[in-house]
Amino acid sequence: MKSIGEKIKEYRQKNHLTQEQLASCLNVTFQTVSKWETGVSSPDLSLIIPITRIFHISADELLGVNDVEADKRYDELKQAYDHTFKTEDFAERQRICEIAVSEYPGDMKWLINLAWVVSNRSFEYEDNDRYIAEQEKAIKLFDAVVKNCNDDVIRGNAIQGITQLLGWRDRKDEARKYAEMIPERAMITRDAVLENILEGDELILFKQRRIKSHIEGVLWDLSLMPTVCTDIMRDIVSVMFPDGNYIEFNHCLYYALKKKINHVLKHEQNVSADTIRDLLTEMKSYAKAYDEIAFSKPGVYKYTAPWFDHIEEDTREWFGNEGTPMMWDFREYLDEPQFDNMRNHSFFELMKK
């Protein structure tokens, strides 16, 4: 009967891994792997499951672990991860990803998930050193996916993430090197196929959804611009949805108004209280409209603008609809120090109601 070290060596070679590569996946030294394979020592019990995942074998081939339980564990982590999109609990999402990466080393889906949540959470930190450190951590995670993943979709996602971060860190030359790794010949898209086979209302719905997706992309890009583009975003939404039935776009307009108010308070010294009142009133209207359909009365809502009248939104399935209502965020926003000199105005307390 082969020892566990002999089995590790056998499966390592079958998977075309060097001792150094296996050691890197397990966060141990290559000398440690060498000692396992020569029988000098055995892997710690906590590493058994990670080793089986790397080699894509059942755990009982090493220690008799039931692989069905391992798959059940994977599904449990995936369900818990998906639920964080309902609660918008990013700290919990990162915790789940870190557990999954530890238990399933070499699983690129979990690694890319961890990279994105670390990247996104970096903006939560007011301390500049922590902010930079978290972005550097995300860059390393994205790089690991780019270098070790054979799935073009996941690898492309990682390239997108790392080039974005390197661009923000003003490391353009590094970003270009990763951008050059994108395959020149893209596969035919699912949209291109569907457009050839749909007809009637199905085709109209398909085209309306695609237009809506393009609008979402434009608004997202505008929200990331260094200058405030709130007025442009407002214009786009009002033109495309002239009846004011914005549904999910209330969310976009709410945060656009928050960005505009922050900009005005920071850069316009003589701004009047009336101006801020009007902006806050508009911001509040978007929050209340969003909360009404996402939290108070979740269900199926239909766009009524002529360009989107085939599209329905089931707000019970929206990400974040088990988290914090937008009006809660609005009230917390009003408590920020930048509004201290306005608290004596009669309108201010009414804003919180």
Short mmCIF file of the C-alpha atoms (twelve columns), coordinates in Angstrom:
data_MODEL
# 
_entry.id   MODEL 
# 
loop_
_atom_site.group_PDB 
_atom_site.id 
_atom_site.type_symbol 
_atom_site.label_atom_id 
_atom_site.label_alt_id 
_atom_site.label_comp_id 
_atom_site.label_asym_id 
_atom_site.label_seq_id 
_atom_site.Cartn_x 
_atom_site.Cartn_y 
_atom_site.Cartn_z 
_atom_site.pdbx_PDB_model_num 
ATOM 1   C CA . MET A 1   0.000   0.000  0.000   1 
ATOM 2   C CA . LYS A 2   1.357   3.390  -1.007  1 
ATOM 3   C CA . SER A 3   2.039   5.973  1.641   1 
ATOM 4   C CA . ILE A 4   0.284   9.340  1.542   1 
ATOM 5   C CA . GLY A 5   3.570   10.912 0.450   1 
ATOM 6   C CA . GLU A 6   3.857   8.518  -2.481  1 
ATOM 7   C CA . LYS A 7   0.289   9.289  -3.502  1 
ATOM 8   C CA . ILE A 8   0.961   13.036 -3.354  1 
ATOM 9   C CA . LYS A 9   3.977   12.574 -5.612  1 
ATOM 10  C CA . GLU A 10  1.997   10.388 -8.033  1 
ATOM 11  C CA . TYR A 11  -0.891  12.830 -8.383  1 
ATOM 12  C CA . ARG A 12  1.440   15.825 -8.502  1 
ATOM 13  C CA . GLN A 13  3.223   14.346 -11.477 1 
ATOM 14  C CA . LYS A 14  -0.051  13.363 -13.165 1 
ATOM 15  C CA . ASN A 15  -1.145  16.998 -12.875 1 
ATOM 16  C CA . HIS A 16  2.191   18.215 -14.293 1 
ATOM 17  C CA . LEU A 17  3.009   20.209 -11.158 1 
ATOM 18  C CA . THR A 18  6.459   20.813 -9.737  1 
ATOM 19  C CA . GLN A 19  7.064   20.633 -5.997  1 
ATOM 20  C CA . GLU A 20  7.389   24.435 -6.019  1 
ATOM 21  C CA . GLN A 21  4.019   24.893 -7.749  1 
ATOM 22  C CA . LEU A 22  2.219   22.546 -5.361  1 
ATOM 23  C CA . ALA A 23  3.866   24.246 -2.408  1 
ATOM 24  C CA . SER A 24  2.716   27.666 -3.684  1 
ATOM 25  C CA . CYS A 25  -0.892  26.471 -3.945  1 
ATOM 26  C CA . LEU A 26  -0.780  25.173 -0.365  1 
ATOM 27  C CA . ASN A 27  1.185   28.113 1.067   1 
ATOM 28  C CA . VAL A 28  4.018   25.864 2.272   1 
ATOM 29  C CA . THR A 29  7.677   25.558 1.223   1 
ATOM 30  C CA . PHE A 30  8.789   23.157 -1.502  1 
ATOM 31  C CA . GLN A 31  11.041  21.529 1.112   1 
ATOM 32  C CA . THR A 32  7.883   20.612 3.030   1 
ATOM 33  C CA . VAL A 33  6.430   18.924 -0.067  1 
ATOM 34  C CA . SER A 34  9.698   17.084 -0.595  1 
ATOM 35  C CA . LYS A 35  9.598   15.752 2.983   1 
ATOM 36  C CA . TRP A 36  6.038   14.458 2.414   1 
ATOM 37  C CA . GLU A 37  7.007   12.645 -0.752  1 
ATOM 38  C CA . THR A 38  10.095  11.038 0.783   1 
ATOM 39  C CA . GLY A 39  8.210   9.971  3.916   1 
ATOM 40  C CA . VAL A 40  10.147  12.204 6.308   1 
ATOM 41  C CA . SER A 41  6.890   13.855 7.400   1 
ATOM 42  C CA . SER A 42  3.180   13.905 6.551   1 
ATOM 43  C CA . PRO A 43  0.932   16.841 5.642   1 
ATOM 44  C CA . ASP A 44  -1.034  18.526 8.380   1 
ATOM 45  C CA . LEU A 45  -4.612  17.309 8.623   1 
ATOM 46  C CA . SER A 46  -5.887  20.770 7.623   1 
ATOM 47  C CA . LEU A 47  -4.155  20.373 4.244   1 
ATOM 48  C CA . ILE A 48  -5.736  17.049 3.271   1 
ATOM 49  C CA . ILE A 49  -8.881  18.491 1.701   1 
ATOM 50  C CA . PRO A 50  -6.988  21.289 -0.123  1 
ATOM 51  C CA . ILE A 51  -4.639  18.647 -1.578  1 
ATOM 52  C CA . THR A 52  -7.557  16.586 -2.890  1 
ATOM 53  C CA . ARG A 53  -9.066  19.655 -4.540  1 
ATOM 54  C CA . ILE A 54  -5.832  20.513 -6.311  1 
ATOM 55  C CA . PHE A 55  -5.548  16.976 -7.692  1 
ATOM 56  C CA . HIS A 56  -9.300  16.665 -8.438  1 
ATOM 57  C CA . ILE A 57  -9.555  13.362 -6.600  1 
ATOM 58  C CA . SER A 58  -11.779 12.106 -3.812  1 
ATOM 59  C CA . ALA A 59  -10.465 12.558 -0.317  1 
ATOM 60  C CA . ASP A 60  -10.835 8.850  0.499   1 
ATOM 61  C CA . GLU A 61  -8.047  8.151  -1.987  1 
ATOM 62  C CA . LEU A 62  -5.822  9.809  0.589   1 
ATOM 63  C CA . LEU A 63  -7.573  9.346  3.947   1 
ATOM 64  C CA . GLY A 64  -11.030 7.927  3.219   1 
ATOM 65  C CA . VAL A 65  -12.830 11.262 3.325   1 
ATOM 66  C CA . ASN A 66  -16.320 11.179 1.780   1 
ATOM 67  C CA . ASP A 67  -16.203 13.338 -1.366  1 
ATOM 68  C CA . VAL A 68  -19.980 13.846 -1.295  1 
ATOM 69  C CA . GLU A 69  -19.539 15.837 1.908   1 
ATOM 70  C CA . ALA A 70  -16.853 17.946 0.253   1 
ATOM 71  C CA . ASP A 71  -19.226 18.776 -2.614  1 
ATOM 72  C CA . LYS A 72  -21.962 19.618 -0.114  1 
ATOM 73  C CA . ARG A 73  -19.582 21.974 1.639   1 
ATOM 74  C CA . TYR A 74  -18.762 23.668 -1.682  1 
ATOM 75  C CA . ASP A 75  -22.457 24.204 -2.401  1 
ATOM 76  C CA . GLU A 76  -23.033 25.611 1.089   1 
ATOM 77  C CA . LEU A 77  -20.271 28.161 0.603   1 
ATOM 78  C CA . LYS A 78  -21.617 29.078 -2.830  1 
ATOM 79  C CA . GLN A 79  -25.138 29.626 -1.448  1 
ATOM 80  C CA . ALA A 80  -23.804 31.738 1.410   1 
ATOM 81  C CA . TYR A 81  -21.736 33.772 -1.068  1 
ATOM 82  C CA . ASP A 82  -24.722 34.349 -3.367  1 
ATOM 83  C CA . HIS A 83  -26.819 35.490 -0.405  1 
ATOM 84  C CA . THR A 84  -24.409 38.348 0.310   1 
ATOM 85  C CA . PHE A 85  -25.627 39.972 -2.906  1 
ATOM 86  C CA . LYS A 86  -29.051 40.177 -1.289  1 
ATOM 87  C CA . THR A 87  -27.740 41.568 2.010   1 
ATOM 88  C CA . GLU A 88  -24.888 43.646 0.519   1 
ATOM 89  C CA . ASP A 89  -22.715 42.433 3.395   1 
ATOM 90  C CA . PHE A 90  -19.308 42.807 1.759   1 
ATOM 91  C CA . ALA A 91  -17.365 41.871 4.875   1 
ATOM 92  C CA . GLU A 92  -19.241 38.569 5.046   1 
ATOM 93  C CA . ARG A 93  -18.660 38.027 1.331   1 
ATOM 94  C CA . GLN A 94  -14.919 38.431 1.819   1 
ATOM 95  C CA . ARG A 95  -14.951 36.083 4.809   1 
ATOM 96  C CA . ILE A 96  -16.709 33.390 2.768   1 
ATOM 97  C CA . CYS A 97  -14.304 33.811 -0.139  1 
ATOM 98  C CA . GLU A 98  -11.280 33.536 2.135   1 
ATOM 99  C CA . ILE A 99  -12.648 30.313 3.636   1 
ATOM 100 C CA . ALA A 100 -13.370 28.902 0.165   1 
ATOM 101 C CA . VAL A 101 -9.916  29.789 -1.175  1 
ATOM 102 C CA . SER A 102 -8.379  28.104 1.858   1 
ATOM 103 C CA . GLU A 103 -10.467 24.959 1.515   1 
ATOM 104 C CA . TYR A 104 -10.382 24.805 -2.300  1 
ATOM 105 C CA . PRO A 105 -6.944  26.057 -3.358  1 
ATOM 106 C CA . GLY A 106 -6.553  26.192 -7.076  1 
ATOM 107 C CA . ASP A 107 -10.256 26.906 -7.619  1 
ATOM 108 C CA . MET A 108 -10.079 29.954 -9.869  1 
ATOM 109 C CA . LYS A 109 -13.744 30.875 -9.429  1 
ATOM 110 C CA . TRP A 110 -13.242 31.413 -5.712  1 
ATOM 111 C CA . LEU A 111 -9.943  33.193 -6.244  1 
ATOM 112 C CA . ILE A 112 -11.461 35.677 -8.718  1 
ATOM 113 C CA . ASN A 113 -14.385 36.239 -6.342  1 
ATOM 114 C CA . LEU A 114 -11.966 37.042 -3.526  1 
ATOM 115 C CA . ALA A 115 -9.957  39.371 -5.765  1 
ATOM 116 C CA . TRP A 116 -13.047 41.400 -6.667  1 
ATOM 117 C CA . VAL A 117 -14.384 41.721 -3.138  1 
ATOM 118 C CA . VAL A 118 -10.976 42.814 -1.813  1 
ATOM 119 C CA . SER A 119 -10.736 45.326 -4.654  1 
ATOM 120 C CA . ASN A 120 -14.218 46.712 -4.029  1 
ATOM 121 C CA . ARG A 121 -13.796 46.881 -0.254  1 
ATOM 122 C CA . SER A 122 -10.551 48.830 -0.575  1 
ATOM 123 C CA . PHE A 123 -12.649 51.956 -1.134  1 
ATOM 124 C CA . GLU A 124 -14.219 51.550 2.318   1 
ATOM 125 C CA . TYR A 125 -10.986 52.406 4.094   1 
ATOM 126 C CA . GLU A 126 -10.372 56.058 4.925   1 
ATOM 127 C CA . ASP A 127 -6.802  55.322 6.015   1 
ATOM 128 C CA . ASN A 128 -4.728  55.800 2.854   1 
ATOM 129 C CA . ASP A 129 -2.126  53.175 3.798   1 
ATOM 130 C CA . ARG A 130 -4.848  50.561 4.345   1 
ATOM 131 C CA . TYR A 131 -6.540  51.582 1.090   1 
ATOM 132 C CA . ILE A 132 -3.319  51.087 -0.875  1 
ATOM 133 C CA . ALA A 133 -2.453  47.836 0.909   1 
ATOM 134 C CA . GLU A 134 -5.841  46.305 0.082   1 
ATOM 135 C CA . GLN A 135 -5.560  47.314 -3.564  1 
ATOM 136 C CA . GLU A 136 -2.090  45.772 -3.746  1 
ATOM 137 C CA . LYS A 137 -3.529  42.602 -2.217  1 
ATOM 138 C CA . ALA A 138 -6.243  42.526 -4.890  1 
ATOM 139 C CA . ILE A 139 -3.651  43.067 -7.625  1 
ATOM 140 C CA . LYS A 140 -1.725  39.990 -6.423  1 
ATOM 141 C CA . LEU A 141 -4.921  37.925 -6.369  1 
ATOM 142 C CA . PHE A 142 -5.900  38.977 -9.893  1 
ATOM 143 C CA . ASP A 143 -2.350  38.257 -11.063 1 
ATOM 144 C CA . ALA A 144 -2.545  34.735 -9.611  1 
ATOM 145 C CA . VAL A 145 -5.711  34.093 -11.620 1 
ATOM 146 C CA . VAL A 146 -4.194  35.477 -14.828 1 
ATOM 147 C CA . LYS A 147 -1.115  33.267 -14.454 1 
ATOM 148 C CA . ASN A 148 -2.830  30.056 -13.353 1 
ATOM 149 C CA . CYS A 149 -6.285  29.991 -14.956 1 
ATOM 150 C CA . ASN A 150 -7.016  28.241 -18.255 1 
ATOM 151 C CA . ASP A 151 -10.641 29.407 -18.454 1 
ATOM 152 C CA . ASP A 152 -10.751 32.366 -20.871 1 
ATOM 153 C CA . VAL A 153 -13.819 33.918 -19.245 1 
ATOM 154 C CA . ILE A 154 -12.375 33.898 -15.723 1 
ATOM 155 C CA . ARG A 155 -8.945  34.927 -16.984 1 
ATOM 156 C CA . GLY A 156 -10.450 37.828 -18.948 1 
ATOM 157 C CA . ASN A 157 -12.326 38.903 -15.842 1 
ATOM 158 C CA . ALA A 158 -9.064  38.927 -13.906 1 
ATOM 159 C CA . ILE A 159 -7.350  40.978 -16.623 1 
ATOM 160 C CA . GLN A 160 -10.168 43.485 -16.419 1 
ATOM 161 C CA . GLY A 161 -9.781  43.730 -12.652 1 
ATOM 162 C CA . ILE A 162 -6.005  44.057 -12.560 1 
ATOM 163 C CA . THR A 163 -5.824  46.608 -15.383 1 
ATOM 164 C CA . GLN A 164 -8.474  48.677 -13.615 1 
ATOM 165 C CA . LEU A 165 -6.536  48.674 -10.342 1 
ATOM 166 C CA . LEU A 166 -3.178  49.324 -11.993 1 
ATOM 167 C CA . GLY A 167 -4.737  52.219 -13.876 1 
ATOM 168 C CA . TRP A 168 -5.990  53.721 -10.603 1 
ATOM 169 C CA . ARG A 169 -2.534  53.220 -9.088  1 
ATOM 170 C CA . ASP A 170 -1.105  55.094 -12.117 1 
ATOM 171 C CA . ARG A 171 0.887   52.037 -13.217 1 
ATOM 172 C CA . LYS A 172 -0.143  52.267 -16.850 1 
ATOM 173 C CA . ASP A 173 2.785   50.346 -18.307 1 
ATOM 174 C CA . GLU A 174 2.019   47.317 -16.141 1 
ATOM 175 C CA . ALA A 175 -1.643  47.557 -17.070 1 
ATOM 176 C CA . ARG A 176 -0.799  47.509 -20.787 1 
ATOM 177 C CA . LYS A 177 1.173   44.284 -20.370 1 
ATOM 178 C CA . TYR A 178 -1.876  42.568 -18.935 1 
ATOM 179 C CA . ALA A 179 -4.137  44.086 -21.588 1 
ATOM 180 C CA . GLU A 180 -1.952  42.474 -24.259 1 
ATOM 181 C CA . MET A 181 -2.855  39.061 -22.803 1 
ATOM 182 C CA . ILE A 182 -6.466  39.351 -23.975 1 
ATOM 183 C CA . PRO A 183 -7.051  36.963 -26.927 1 
ATOM 184 C CA . GLU A 184 -7.264  38.850 -30.217 1 
ATOM 185 C CA . ARG A 185 -10.011 36.626 -31.646 1 
ATOM 186 C CA . ALA A 186 -13.121 36.680 -29.485 1 
ATOM 187 C CA . MET A 187 -15.670 33.889 -29.615 1 
ATOM 188 C CA . ILE A 188 -19.105 34.606 -31.122 1 
ATOM 189 C CA . THR A 189 -21.386 36.075 -28.500 1 
ATOM 190 C CA . ARG A 190 -24.621 34.602 -27.202 1 
ATOM 191 C CA . ASP A 191 -26.407 37.813 -28.226 1 
ATOM 192 C CA . ALA A 192 -25.313 37.388 -31.833 1 
ATOM 193 C CA . VAL A 193 -26.898 33.924 -31.899 1 
ATOM 194 C CA . LEU A 194 -30.117 34.929 -30.162 1 
ATOM 195 C CA . GLU A 195 -30.708 37.846 -32.490 1 
ATOM 196 C CA . ASN A 196 -30.777 35.393 -35.382 1 
ATOM 197 C CA . ILE A 197 -33.389 33.083 -33.883 1 
ATOM 198 C CA . LEU A 198 -35.833 35.347 -32.000 1 
ATOM 199 C CA . GLU A 199 -38.870 37.053 -33.480 1 
ATOM 200 C CA . GLY A 200 -41.938 39.064 -32.472 1 
ATOM 201 C CA . ASP A 201 -42.226 40.131 -28.829 1 
ATOM 202 C CA . GLU A 202 -39.244 37.955 -27.855 1 
ATOM 203 C CA . LEU A 203 -37.024 39.868 -30.280 1 
ATOM 204 C CA . ILE A 204 -38.359 43.230 -29.047 1 
ATOM 205 C CA . LEU A 205 -37.714 42.219 -25.434 1 
ATOM 206 C CA . PHE A 206 -34.226 41.042 -26.358 1 
ATOM 207 C CA . LYS A 207 -33.376 44.351 -28.054 1 
ATOM 208 C CA . GLN A 208 -34.886 46.423 -25.238 1 
ATOM 209 C CA . ARG A 209 -32.831 44.555 -22.660 1 
ATOM 210 C CA . ARG A 210 -29.697 45.090 -24.697 1 
ATOM 211 C CA . ILE A 211 -30.365 48.834 -24.997 1 
ATOM 212 C CA . LYS A 212 -31.017 49.007 -21.258 1 
ATOM 213 C CA . SER A 213 -27.745 47.185 -20.602 1 
ATOM 214 C CA . HIS A 214 -25.879 49.723 -22.753 1 
ATOM 215 C CA . ILE A 215 -27.472 52.593 -20.830 1 
ATOM 216 C CA . GLU A 216 -26.435 50.983 -17.533 1 
ATOM 217 C CA . GLY A 217 -22.877 50.718 -18.846 1 
ATOM 218 C CA . VAL A 218 -22.782 54.375 -19.889 1 
ATOM 219 C CA . LEU A 219 -24.153 55.523 -16.534 1 
ATOM 220 C CA . TRP A 220 -21.622 53.357 -14.704 1 
ATOM 221 C CA . ASP A 221 -18.758 54.848 -16.715 1 
ATOM 222 C CA . LEU A 222 -20.017 58.378 -16.043 1 
ATOM 223 C CA . SER A 223 -20.217 57.632 -12.311 1 
ATOM 224 C CA . LEU A 224 -16.501 56.785 -12.330 1 
ATOM 225 C CA . MET A 225 -15.412 59.959 -14.103 1 
ATOM 226 C CA . PRO A 226 -13.166 62.264 -12.068 1 
ATOM 227 C CA . THR A 227 -15.575 65.177 -12.590 1 
ATOM 228 C CA . VAL A 228 -19.196 65.215 -11.498 1 
ATOM 229 C CA . CYS A 229 -21.435 64.012 -14.332 1 
ATOM 230 C CA . THR A 230 -24.695 63.996 -12.385 1 
ATOM 231 C CA . ASP A 231 -26.510 66.393 -14.718 1 
ATOM 232 C CA . ILE A 232 -25.586 64.321 -17.761 1 
ATOM 233 C CA . MET A 233 -26.734 61.146 -16.028 1 
ATOM 234 C CA . ARG A 234 -30.022 62.834 -15.133 1 
ATOM 235 C CA . ASP A 235 -30.512 63.918 -18.746 1 
ATOM 236 C CA . ILE A 236 -29.880 60.426 -20.086 1 
ATOM 237 C CA . VAL A 237 -32.338 58.812 -17.683 1 
ATOM 238 C CA . SER A 238 -35.035 61.455 -18.212 1 
ATOM 239 C CA . VAL A 239 -34.794 61.155 -22.007 1 
ATOM 240 C CA . MET A 240 -34.907 57.356 -22.007 1 
ATOM 241 C CA . PHE A 241 -37.602 57.207 -19.289 1 
ATOM 242 C CA . PRO A 242 -39.647 60.387 -19.931 1 
ATOM 243 C CA . ASP A 243 -42.559 59.193 -17.784 1 
ATOM 244 C CA . GLY A 244 -40.416 59.201 -14.620 1 
ATOM 245 C CA . ASN A 245 -40.960 55.479 -14.009 1 
ATOM 246 C CA . TYR A 246 -37.287 54.823 -13.300 1 
ATOM 247 C CA . ILE A 247 -37.603 51.584 -11.267 1 
ATOM 248 C CA . GLU A 248 -33.993 50.433 -10.667 1 
ATOM 249 C CA . PHE A 249 -32.515 53.652 -12.087 1 
ATOM 250 C CA . ASN A 250 -33.668 55.435 -8.918  1 
ATOM 251 C CA . HIS A 251 -30.660 53.721 -7.322  1 
ATOM 252 C CA . CYS A 252 -28.257 55.189 -9.887  1 
ATOM 253 C CA . LEU A 253 -29.712 58.707 -9.628  1 
ATOM 254 C CA . TYR A 254 -29.618 58.615 -5.816  1 
ATOM 255 C CA . TYR A 255 -25.862 58.002 -5.736  1 
ATOM 256 C CA . ALA A 256 -25.277 60.473 -8.568  1 
ATOM 257 C CA . LEU A 257 -26.970 63.178 -6.466  1 
ATOM 258 C CA . LYS A 258 -24.870 62.205 -3.436  1 
ATOM 259 C CA . LYS A 259 -21.720 62.659 -5.495  1 
ATOM 260 C CA . LYS A 260 -22.915 66.028 -6.786  1 
ATOM 261 C CA . ILE A 261 -23.758 67.322 -3.283  1 
ATOM 262 C CA . ASN A 262 -20.346 66.213 -1.976  1 
ATOM 263 C CA . HIS A 263 -18.688 68.038 -4.859  1 
ATOM 264 C CA . VAL A 264 -20.712 71.227 -4.344  1 
ATOM 265 C CA . LEU A 265 -20.043 71.337 -0.599  1 
ATOM 266 C CA . LYS A 266 -16.335 70.795 -1.122  1 
ATOM 267 C CA . HIS A 267 -15.689 73.145 -4.038  1 
ATOM 268 C CA . GLU A 268 -18.359 75.874 -3.900  1 
ATOM 269 C CA . GLN A 269 -17.781 77.976 -0.799  1 
ATOM 270 C CA . ASN A 270 -20.797 80.250 -1.210  1 
ATOM 271 C CA . VAL A 271 -23.358 77.602 -2.013  1 
ATOM 272 C CA . SER A 272 -26.762 78.480 -0.619  1 
ATOM 273 C CA . ALA A 273 -28.750 76.338 1.773   1 
ATOM 274 C CA . ASP A 274 -31.615 76.437 -0.740  1 
ATOM 275 C CA . THR A 275 -29.434 74.796 -3.374  1 
ATOM 276 C CA . ILE A 276 -28.478 71.974 -1.014  1 
ATOM 277 C CA . ARG A 277 -32.093 71.650 0.105   1 
ATOM 278 C CA . ASP A 278 -33.257 71.188 -3.485  1 
ATOM 279 C CA . LEU A 279 -30.577 68.607 -4.206  1 
ATOM 280 C CA . LEU A 280 -31.317 66.697 -1.009  1 
ATOM 281 C CA . THR A 281 -35.044 66.782 -1.776  1 
ATOM 282 C CA . GLU A 282 -34.428 65.241 -5.177  1 
ATOM 283 C CA . MET A 283 -32.038 62.687 -3.693  1 
ATOM 284 C CA . LYS A 284 -34.626 61.741 -1.080  1 
ATOM 285 C CA . SER A 285 -37.285 61.258 -3.769  1 
ATOM 286 C CA . TYR A 286 -35.133 58.647 -5.485  1 
ATOM 287 C CA . ALA A 287 -34.497 56.880 -2.169  1 
ATOM 288 C CA . LYS A 288 -38.215 56.720 -1.330  1 
ATOM 289 C CA . ALA A 289 -39.154 55.546 -4.824  1 
ATOM 290 C CA . TYR A 290 -36.531 52.797 -4.699  1 
ATOM 291 C CA . ASP A 291 -37.468 51.657 -1.180  1 
ATOM 292 C CA . GLU A 292 -41.143 51.526 -2.120  1 
ATOM 293 C CA . ILE A 293 -40.634 48.836 -4.761  1 
ATOM 294 C CA . ALA A 294 -37.609 47.063 -3.271  1 
ATOM 295 C CA . PHE A 295 -38.529 46.947 0.420   1 
ATOM 296 C CA . SER A 296 -42.103 48.108 1.118   1 
ATOM 297 C CA . LYS A 297 -43.867 46.461 -1.809  1 
ATOM 298 C CA . PRO A 298 -41.437 44.088 -3.563  1 
ATOM 299 C CA . GLY A 299 -42.849 42.372 -6.621  1 
ATOM 300 C CA . VAL A 300 -43.005 42.567 -10.416 1 
ATOM 301 C CA . TYR A 301 -42.827 46.064 -11.930 1 
ATOM 302 C CA . LYS A 302 -42.945 46.996 -15.583 1 
ATOM 303 C CA . TYR A 303 -41.245 49.871 -17.350 1 
ATOM 304 C CA . THR A 304 -43.749 52.097 -19.125 1 
ATOM 305 C CA . ALA A 305 -41.383 54.147 -21.280 1 
ATOM 306 C CA . PRO A 306 -41.962 53.258 -24.971 1 
ATOM 307 C CA . TRP A 307 -38.416 51.983 -25.476 1 
ATOM 308 C CA . PHE A 308 -38.614 49.539 -22.554 1 
ATOM 309 C CA . ASP A 309 -42.288 48.617 -22.267 1 
ATOM 310 C CA . HIS A 310 -41.584 44.880 -22.663 1 
ATOM 311 C CA . ILE A 311 -39.214 44.744 -19.686 1 
ATOM 312 C CA . GLU A 312 -40.346 43.667 -16.241 1 
ATOM 313 C CA . GLU A 313 -38.305 43.758 -13.024 1 
ATOM 314 C CA . ASP A 314 -38.971 41.377 -10.147 1 
ATOM 315 C CA . THR A 315 -37.666 43.429 -7.234  1 
ATOM 316 C CA . ARG A 316 -37.852 40.387 -4.955  1 
ATOM 317 C CA . GLU A 317 -34.788 39.094 -6.784  1 
ATOM 318 C CA . TRP A 318 -32.763 42.304 -6.650  1 
ATOM 319 C CA . PHE A 319 -29.320 42.296 -5.104  1 
ATOM 320 C CA . GLY A 320 -29.364 44.144 -1.802  1 
ATOM 321 C CA . ASN A 321 -33.094 43.859 -1.121  1 
ATOM 322 C CA . GLU A 322 -32.409 42.149 2.209   1 
ATOM 323 C CA . GLY A 323 -29.883 44.757 3.254   1 
ATOM 324 C CA . THR A 324 -30.237 48.404 4.212   1 
ATOM 325 C CA . PRO A 325 -33.073 50.502 2.698   1 
ATOM 326 C CA . MET A 326 -31.894 53.584 0.872   1 
ATOM 327 C CA . MET A 327 -33.666 55.939 3.261   1 
ATOM 328 C CA . TRP A 328 -31.536 54.556 6.087   1 
ATOM 329 C CA . ASP A 329 -28.467 55.437 4.064   1 
ATOM 330 C CA . PHE A 330 -29.950 58.886 3.387   1 
ATOM 331 C CA . ARG A 331 -30.523 59.604 7.090   1 
ATOM 332 C CA . GLU A 332 -26.975 58.484 7.941   1 
ATOM 333 C CA . TYR A 333 -25.698 60.711 5.149   1 
ATOM 334 C CA . LEU A 334 -27.412 63.721 6.733   1 
ATOM 335 C CA . ASP A 335 -25.484 63.045 9.964   1 
ATOM 336 C CA . GLU A 336 -22.127 63.651 8.256   1 
ATOM 337 C CA . PRO A 337 -20.081 66.657 9.516   1 
ATOM 338 C CA . GLN A 338 -20.295 68.462 6.166   1 
ATOM 339 C CA . PHE A 339 -23.914 69.357 6.993   1 
ATOM 340 C CA . ASP A 340 -23.197 70.756 10.472  1 
ATOM 341 C CA . ASN A 341 -23.687 74.375 9.428   1 
ATOM 342 C CA . MET A 342 -27.129 73.600 7.993   1 
ATOM 343 C CA . ARG A 343 -28.709 71.804 10.927  1 
ATOM 344 C CA . ASN A 344 -30.441 74.974 12.166  1 
ATOM 345 C CA . HIS A 345 -32.365 75.413 8.921   1 
ATOM 346 C CA . SER A 346 -36.023 74.479 9.171   1 
ATOM 347 C CA . PHE A 347 -35.888 72.100 6.208   1 
ATOM 348 C CA . PHE A 348 -33.091 69.936 7.568   1 
ATOM 349 C CA . GLU A 349 -34.944 67.892 10.192  1 
ATOM 350 C CA . LEU A 350 -37.841 67.402 7.789   1 
ATOM 351 C CA . MET A 351 -35.439 65.664 5.408   1 
ATOM 352 C CA . LYS A 352 -35.080 62.729 7.802   1 
ATOM 353 C CA . LYS A 353 -38.799 61.972 7.875   1 
# 
